[in-house]
């Protein structure tokens, strides 16, 4: 998640980097831009569901340029 990053994609989303892949994925699991292998997208979608409340809280802070708490990363 990046600070003040709501110009291009107006919905809450995260940026994903996996090897040579890069994507923007909505907190709701929608692939907004880029590409990522299906298996990794499914794993990410499960992580998004688990951390949904934290992600929306972080998004609301990030678009205002405010710091937000670290969210447990995918492993």
KAPELIN-V809346 format. One record per residue. N is the residue number from 1. RES is the residue in one small letter. PHI is phi in radians with two decimals (none if undefined). D_CENTER is the distance of its C-alpha to the mean C-alpha in Angstrom with 2 decimals. Layout:
# KAPELIN-V809346
N&RES&PHI&D_CENTER / N&RES&PHI&D_CENTER
This chain:
# KAPELIN-V809346
1&x&none&5.69 / 2&x&-2.01&9.07 / 3&x&-1.20&12.10 / 4&x&0.89&13.64 / 5&x&-1.88&11.18 / 6&x&-2.19&12.16 / 7&x&-1.25&15.08 / 8&x&-1.40&14.01 / 9&x&-2.06&11.34 / 10&x&-1.40&12.49 / 11&x&-1.66&10.20 / 12&x&-1.00&7.31 / 13&x&-2.68&4.08 / 14&x&-2.15&1.72 / 15&x&-1.78&5.06 / 16&x&-2.08&6.85 / 17&x&-2.23&10.55 / 18&x&-2.44&13.09 / 19&x&0.99&16.67 / 20&x&-1.50&17.47 / 21&x&-1.63&14.42 / 22&x&-2.51&11.55 / 23&x&-2.69&9.09 / 24&x&-1.96&6.61 / 25&x&-2.23&5.43 / 26&x&-1.10&5.95 / 27&x&-1.03&5.74 / 28&x&-1.44&9.15 / 29&x&1.64&8.58 / 30&x&-1.28&9.99 / 31&x&-1.31&9.95 / 32&x&-1.58&10.23 / 33&x&-2.70&11.53 / 34&x&1.39&12.73 / 35&x&-2.59&13.42 / 36&x&-2.71&12.83 / 37&x&-0.98&15.61 / 38&x&-0.97&15.91 / 39&x&-1.04&16.39 / 40&x&-1.21&13.20 / 41&x&-1.13&11.26 / 42&x&-1.14&13.33 / 43&x&-1.11&12.66 / 44&x&-1.07&8.86 / 45&x&-1.04&9.69 / 46&x&-1.10&12.08 / 47&x&-1.09&9.90 / 48&x&-1.07&7.64 / 49&x&-1.12&11.19 / 50&x&-1.08&12.59 / 51&x&-1.87&10.34 / 52&x&-0.91&9.95 / 53&x&-1.07&12.41 / 54&x&-1.10&11.12 / 55&x&-1.17&7.62 / 56&x&-1.15&9.77 / 57&x&-1.11&12.19 / 58&x&-1.11&10.11 / 59&x&-1.05&8.92 / 60&x&-1.06&12.65 / 61&x&-1.28&13.77 / 62&x&-1.06&11.72 / 63&x&-1.22&12.98 / 64&x&-1.70&16.36 / 65&x&1.33&16.28 / 66&x&-1.70&16.72 / 67&x&-1.14&15.76 / 68&x&-2.39&13.56 / 69&x&-1.17&14.05 / 70&x&-1.17&12.55 / 71&x&-1.89&10.69 / 72&x&-0.86&12.37 / 73&x&-1.30&10.88 / 74&x&-1.16&11.32 / 75&x&-2.10&14.97
